Amino acid sequence: MRFIDEFRDAGLARKLARRIAAISTRPARLMEFCGGHTVAIMRNGIRQLVPPTIEMLSGPGCPVCVTANADIDKAIALAGLPGLIITTFGDMLKVPGSYTSLQKCRASGGDIRIVYSTQDALQIARDNPDKQVVFIGVGFETTAPTIAMAVKQADQEDLRNFYIHCRLKMTPPAIKALLDLGEIKLNGIICPGHVTAITGTQAYEAYARDYGVACVVAGFEPVDILQAVEMLIEQIESGEPRVEIAYTRGVRPEGNLKALEIMEEVFDTTDAGWRGIGVIANSGYKLNGRYARFDSDTAFDPEVLPVKEAEGCRCGEILRGVIRPTDCKLFRKACTPDNPIGPCMVSSEGSCAAYYQFGDIDE
């Protein structure tokens, strides 16, 4: 299969690994900011293929994982309102808030429905004109255009019962926030593929210029990621950090101009709370004034209990790359996919879930 099989070629992967080992002369710390990359790295044993001098860390690249408890609690509170249907992607269902989860609310009688797209949520609103329908809008720039289009359609159809619980986030401000925190010194960033397909690479220029961090946009197959690592190591070894694209079949420097146009039409930027990091200025999207009537925050005011965090859960530190999942005392013990304590174990793109499924138990 073109563009798939050739990027899963084991011989080529081994050749790239040898090339990386040959050119690497100094320690390097790399971080990926995409849950899809985290899973691919763990599933394909990429960390074991590169030299031990290259440390690979996972950052806040899982949108479900970085959603703050306050935002989850608000969604759960909405589910308790009479005559209201909650629609959500499936990975949000089991995420624990401060006291409960959407899954438990559904088991208690809440009308919470899993959808596979915002179009499904729109159709539910059309089919239930006597109910209010809220879509839980959690995601990064990859998800934002689809939500923007749904809002535009609802406006064009004059749907009066469709709302967005808009908790969309922007990746570049989170990368900058981690660099500014300075908890870990990064030499290179494996930039997200799907996000960059929308945004383009312009935002990353500052990381190379102002922070001296090498940046390469990667695809999602093992050869993709190893190629990105090779390009990063070449930059680090030369002392010339810059922005490059290894995922040229999916990403252009200018991004997806049509998607960006739709997002600009529907959204304004806003401050957003990130799990483990806190509030990051202008790192989220909100519906702008023209489309404010579709904002669930404007339409509903449910009672929300005070926020609390799960005792012992270190998901925030894991998202910042300060520790690995295996450093958390709850990992594989109290916290498992069947009984997740934090969102990093819930989402299929969460670091804890990836380590649980593909990692070495003894590491």
C-alpha positions, -999 to +999 in steps of 0.1 A: +000+000+000+016+032-011+026+056+016+020+029+043+040-002+037+072+016+027+071+035+060+069+002+079+099-014+062+119-031+089+151-031+069+148+007+063+140+012+100+172-007+110+192+013+085+180+046+099+187+034+135+223+026+125+226+060+108+214+077+139+239+058+161+267+067+137+260+105+137+251+109+174+281+120+194+264+138+224+234+133+247+202+146+232+167+149+248+138+148+224+101+153+231+070+145+210+039+166+214+014+142+199-004+113+214-003+094+181+035+097+181+036+085+217+017+053+208+037+048+176+070+052+195+060+027+222+043+002+198+073+001+175+100+001+201+116+033+188+132+041+222+150+008+221+162+013+185+180+046+191+212+049+211+208+052+249+223+087+247+191+098+230+163+103+256+128+104+242+101+120+263+063+124+258+048+158+262+012+172+265+001+158+231-031+140+242-061+165+241-082+143+265-053+141+289-046+178+291-083+187+297-085+201+332-107+186+358-127+219+359-137+214+323-146+178+327-166+186+358-186+213+338-194+187+311-206+162+337-227+189+353-243+197+320-252+160+317-273+163+348-296+190+334-331+178+324-339+177+287-303+178+276-284+154+254-246+152+258-227+140+227-191+132+229-163+112+213-158+079+231-125+086+247-140+113+269-166+089+284-143+072+310-122+102+319-126+108+357-135+143+368-133+154+404-161+131+416-174+110+387-173+105+350-196+108+320-197+070+318-210+068+354-235+096+347-248+076+317-252+045+339-272+066+363-296+077+335-280+106+318-286+109+281-250+108+269-243+095+234-211+086+217-206+101+183-179+097+157-181+132+143-196+166+149-219+157+120-234+129+141-240+155+169-257+178+144-280+151+132-290+142+168-300+179+172-320+178+140-337+146+151-346+159+186-359+194+182-375+192+217-341+186+234-310+207+238-279+189+224-244+197+236-213+185+219-182+181+241-156+199+220-123+186+233-093+185+209-064+204+192-062+222+159-069+190+141-105+188+156-112+226+155-121+229+118-147+201+120-163+218+150-162+252+132-180+237+102-207+222+124-213+255+140-215+272+106-240+246+095-261+250+126-262+287+120-272+283+083-300+259+093-310+281+122-308+252+146-317+265+180-309+234+201-273+228+193-244+239+215-207+234+219-189+229+252-158+244+236-126+233+252-104+232+221-067+239+227-037+251+206-005+232+206+022+259+200+015+279+232+018+247+253+052+239+237+063+274+246+050+271+281+070+240+287+102+256+273+096+286+295+091+264+326+126+251+321+120+219+341+136+199+314+162+209+288+150+199+254+174+197+224+148+187+199+110+185+193+092+159+172+064+183+160+029+169+157+019+157+122-019+161+121-018+194+140+008+208+117-011+197+086-037+223+098-015+250+112+016+249+091+051+253+106+053+291+112+047+288+150+077+265+154+102+290+140+105+308+174+115+276+191+145+271+169+154+308+168+147+319+204+153+286+224+178+268+202+156+238+199+157+216+167+122+210+153+111+183+128+075+175+119+070+137+118+045+112+104+032+082+123+049+051+110+082+038+124+103+049+094+086+084+097+096+088+133+132+074+128+136+098+099+125+127+121+149+116+148+178+114+123+170+149+110+169+162+146+202+146+155+218+161+124+206+196+135+217+191+171+252+178+160+256+207+136+245+233+162+221+248+137+185+243+150+157+250+124+123+237+114+121+209+089+093+186+077+099+149+075+061+143+069+060+159+035+033+137+022+009+151+048+022+186+058+029+218+039+047+248+055+016+270+051-008+244+065-044+240+054-055+274+044-091+266+040-093+250+075-075+280+090-099+304+072-129+285+087-114+285+122-106+322+120-142+329+110-158+310+139-133+312+168-115+337+189-085+328+211-089+326+248-069+316+279-072+279+286-064+256+316-041+227+309-037+197+332-003+198+349+006+232+335-021+256+345-037+284+326-018+293+294-027+327+278-043+325+244-040+288+241-076+279+236-104+286+211-138+300+220-168+308+198-167+344+187-195+369+190-212+360+158-216+324+169-219+329+207-254+316+208-240+281+202-217+283+233-229+261+261-212+283+287-235+311+276-267+290+274-264+269+306-252+275+341-252+242+360-240+239+396-205+226+396-188+212+428-153+224+438-125+209+418-103+183+434-075+161+420-071+124+424-048+116+453-015+101+441-021+107+404+009+122+387-006+127+353+004+164+353+041+156+358+039+129+331+023+154+306+052+178+313+078+151+307+092+154+342+085+117+350+076+086+330+044+067+337+064+039+354+076+065+380+040+068+393+032+045+422-003+040+410+007+028+375-002-009+368-014-012+404-044+010+414-044+027+380-052+004+350-073+008+318-102-009+336-098+014+367-082+046+355-073+071+382-063+098+357-069+106+320-034+095+309-046+059+314-080+065+297-073+079+263-059+056+236-033+083+230-024+088+267+012+081+278+001+058+307-021+038+284+007+034+258+032+024+285+007-001+299+000-017+265+034-016+249+060-008+276+084-030+295+069-039+329+103-040+344+115-006+333 
